[in-house]
Amino acid sequence: MNSNELYSLELKLSNKLKSMQKEVLEIYNGILAKNGKDDSRSIHSMHAVIGGKNNTFVDSIRTRFLDPNDFIEQWIKGLLDRYENYTYINHEGKECKYILIPLLQNDFFREYTLIFLERNFYRNLIARTRYKPSETLWELWVGSGNFILGLLMTPVYRSGKWTNDVSEIRRATYKYWTIGHIMKTGIIDPEATEKIMFSTYNDLFTFYRSILKKLSNSLYEKEIFDRYILYLKKSKDIEEEPLLIPEIRYAGLEKHHKHRLDFTILNTHTQEYIGFELSPSSSHMAISGIKSGKTQKDMNVELSDNWNKEMGKRNDYFSEFGITTITFTDNDLQDMDKVFKCITSYLEKRNSKRTSVKQEVERLMKI
């Protein structure tokens, strides 16, 4: 939906609400009076009652709503779950329910409210329909030893540490974990109070190649860094490109963390999370001290321990973050062009079915 269509829809909904306001305000004040609130209220007061608890009735930060009906259904359910059994005693000694309950039991007021909520949905279309990632992915820390950097959703420095501005997560205009995300928020040094920002894409390329590339001692991984920069330089829409994230730390900022993944793609376009391990047997399955007289049994035990460690790492990343791991073995690593072609296939993936509200717009335009 383009901006003109969205404006036209909001205007039509607003005009419908205006045509109903005189009658709905009379109903509103009448129900208030019955519930011990005798002072006359304005249309602005009524709107505050309807929309003032949106974030109480629905988890708008974490929830991705499919369409206006999905938002409205969850809003009503949230209201009823919270206040259905909530009663109070008015000044006349009568037992009354939370005021929105009797208001919505009136057919005309309920109709007005549903239109009001539909307009709210479209006024916050991006925030309501955008993908909302799991909280485990709101803070990603990469690196090893004392060299640790962070990628946060909406970074803000508060109370002596970096965290997310949770209220901004649903409103952020960039797509998460993309080049556009990095250009907007920068990269976080947990020991600094200022973000590492990039004025141009070339600045980011230089940082990626000259700083992040040095996180690795693997010649295979260094080749991936170089190929990724070339991939970005050829992109027709670089801001939308997923970031190829190196060395995601399983335990975040904890000093004694368990694992790191060589590379990871968190593709916000498809909600597909893929990790890549470049795993030559020389570094991942090597057995030490063979010449010192280890028995076959000793070697089998060590091989088993190495295997369990490698598989445990993959299972941990999947259960904690939903990241599935692809492993490139010795044979794969003989052809790095083929390896990066596989990685590229995940970088390039886009959802063929874009989020669309066309059918809902057509229905709403008939109101």
Buried (B, 14 or more C-beta within 10 A) or exposed (E): BEEEBBEBBBEBBBEBBEEBBEEBBEBBBEBBEBBBBEEEBEBEBBBEBBBEBBEEBBEBBEBBBBBBBBBBBBBBEBBBEEBEEEEEEEEEEEEBBBBBBBBBEBEEBEBBBBBBBBBBBBBBBEBBBBEBBEEEBBBBBBBEEEEBBBBBBBBBEEEEEBBBBBEBBBBBEBBBBBBBBBBBBBBBBEEEEEBBEBEEBEEBBEBBBEBBBEBBEBEBBBBBBBBBBEBBEEBEEBBBBBBBBBBBBBBBEEEEBEBBBBBBBBBBBBEBBBBBBBBBEEEBBEBEEEEEEBEEEBEEEBEEEBEEEBEEBBEBBBEBBBBEBBBBBEEBBEEBEEBBEEBBEBBEBEEEEEBEBEEBBEBBEEE
